[in-house]
Amino acid sequence: LAELLKFMWSTSITYHTSLFLYWILFSLVFAAYTTLVIPLLHESDVEDSSLWIARGCKFLLLIGLIKPANIEYRQYQSCSGAKEYFNNRWNIADVLSILVLLIGIVIDYSGDEKGDALKIAQGFYGAEFLLLGTKLFYFLRGYSSTSFLVNMVLQVIKDMFFFLSVMLIVTLSFGGAFFVLQVNDEQSPQDILFQTYTMLLGENDVPESFLGDWVRWVF
């Protein structure tokens, strides 16, 4: 029995590692396209070679999505229904990763390769970077040397929910006060909230448009 379990585990970890390497290769292509190729498309004089490289990268990414989509489809079929499938948060992250990248590429293809469509697609590509990071956590859970670290980080994130809720209330409260105390509308509410957040991180710069030096000193 021990030898059988050892064989099954070695087979499973081999398959896990092959998927991990596939994910790394896919992520490298995605990173190369978003960080190296896209900046070339924003230049005033875009060369035809840059356009063809961009098209090639997007084609590779579309082809690369077939394998993870097939894996998720088979996992969904093995479940009794959508409720059981989506009860696993890793499945939700996997589906979002596929959909976000697919939507981004479709938008990228739908318009001018160096116009507004590309700028919209970049928003989806930015979200995809975060989702690929969660996928890294998923694969690292399968190795004994990193599984406990991943579980520790995930538990810390889970326990931070209540702290972040209180921090959000404090940020909104002070942000509202700062916005009301402006002499004129020099800063937008978004700018005020961001400045309040940086103050929570240790910045001491209070908006200069406040009513009088004593108000600035108090806050």
N, C-alpha and C positions, 0 to 999 in steps of 0.2 A: 504493500500500500504506500509506503514511504517513497519507494522508487517511482511508483506511478504518479504520485503527487508531484514529485520533483520533475518528472518528464513533462507533465501537463503545465507546470509553472514555467519551465524553460521554453516550451512552445509558445505559451501566452506572451511572455516577455519579449520573445523574438518578434512576434507579430506587432506588439506594442512599439518596439523600437523601430520597426520598418515604417509604421505610420508616423512616428515621431520624426524620422529623417525626411519623409515625404512632406510633412508640415514645415520643416525647416527650409527645404528647397522652395516650397511654395511661398513662404514668408520672405525669402530672399528676393524672389522675383517681384513680389508686391512692393517690398521696400525699395528696390532698385527703380521701379517705375515711378513711385510716388515721390521719392527724394532726389532722384538723379534725372529722370526723363521729363517729368512734368515741369520743373523749372526751365528747361530748355524751350518748352512750348509757350512760356510767358514772355519770351524775348521778342523784341520788335521785329527782328528778321529771323524767322524760323526756317531752318534748312529742311529740305525734303527728307534727308536721312533721319532727322529727329522725329518726323511724323511717322516714318515707316517703323522706327524702333518702338514708338509709342503703340502703334497698331499691333506689332508683334507681341509686346508685353501684355496688352489687353487680351489678345487671342490666347496666349499661354495661360493667363489667369482664368479665362472662361473654361478652357479645357481642364485646368487643374481643379475646378469646382465640381467636376463630374464625380470624382472618387469620393470626396466627403459627402456629397449629396446622396450618392448611392448607399453609403454606410448609414446615414441617418434614415434613409427610407427603409432599409432592412431592420434597423433598430425599432422603427415605428411599427413595422409589421409584426415584430416579435412581441409587442405589447398588446394588451387587451383593448386599448383604445387611446384616444388623445390625452385623456386625463392621466393615465399611468405614465405615458411618455413624457408629458410636460411636468410631471411631479419631480423629475430629475432636472435640477438646475443646469447641469452640464449640457443636457440636450437643448435647453432653451438658448444657451450661449452658442452652441453649434449651429442651430437654425438661424439665429440672428447674424452670425458671422457669414453664413452663406448668402442670406437675403440682402444684407447691407452691401456687401461687395458686388453682388449681382445688380442691385439697383444702381449703384455708383457707376458700374461699367456701362449699363444701358443708357443712363443719362449722358455719360461721356461720349458714347457713340451717337446719341440722338442729335447733337448739335455740332457747332463748329469745334474742331479739335483744339482750338486755342481761344475760345470765346467764353460766354457766360455759362454754358453747359459744363465746361471743365471746372469752373469755379464752384458750381453746385456739387459736382461729383467729388470734389476735394473734401467737402464736408463729410460725405459718406466714407471716403478713404480714411479720414482722421478717426472716425468712429471704429472703422475696421482695425486700425492699429491697436486700439484698446481691446477689442474682441480677440485678436490674435494673441494678445498678452494673456488673456484668461485661458486660452488654449494651451499656452505654455505651462500654466499651473496644472492643467489636466494631465498632460503627459508626464510631468515631473512627479506626480503622485504615484506613478507606477514603479518608482525606483526607491529602494530602501534608504539610500543616502540622502534623498531629497524629500521623501514623502512627509516626514515629520515637520520639515520646515514649511512646506506648502500648507499643511493642516494648521500649523500655528498662525501663519499669516491670515488664512481664511477665518480662523476663530477670532483673531484680533479685529478684522474688518467687521465681523458680525457683532462683536461686543461694542464697537464704536458707534452703533446706530443711535443710541440714546445720547451719547456725548455730542454727536453731530447735530442732533435735534436741538439740544440746548444751545449749541454754538450758533445755529441758524437763527434762533430767536434773538440772541444777543446781537448778532450782526444786523438783523432787520430793525431792531429797536434803535441802536445807535445810528444806523444808516438813515432812518427816518428823521431822527433828531438833527443830524448833520444837514440833511437836505432842507429842513424847515428853517434852520438858522442861517442859511445863505442870504447875503444881502441882495443878490440878484441870481438869476438862473444861469450861472456860468458853467455849472456841471450838471450832467444828466443824472437821473437816479441810478443808472447802471454804474457810472463813474464813482458816485458816492459810495455805493455798496462795495465796489472793488477796493476803494481806498480804505473803507472800514475794515474789510477783511485783511488788508496788508497791515493795518494797525494792530490787529489781533496777533499777527505774526511777529510783531516787534517794531514796526515802523512807528515813528513818533510825529510824522508830519500831519498836522491837522489842516483842513482846507483853509486857505488864506482869506476866503471871502466871508468868513464868519463875522458876526456883529461884535467888534471890539476885541481887544487883546485879552480882557478878563474872561470872556466866554471861551476863547481858545485855550486859555490856561486851565480852566475848569475841566474841559473835555480832554 
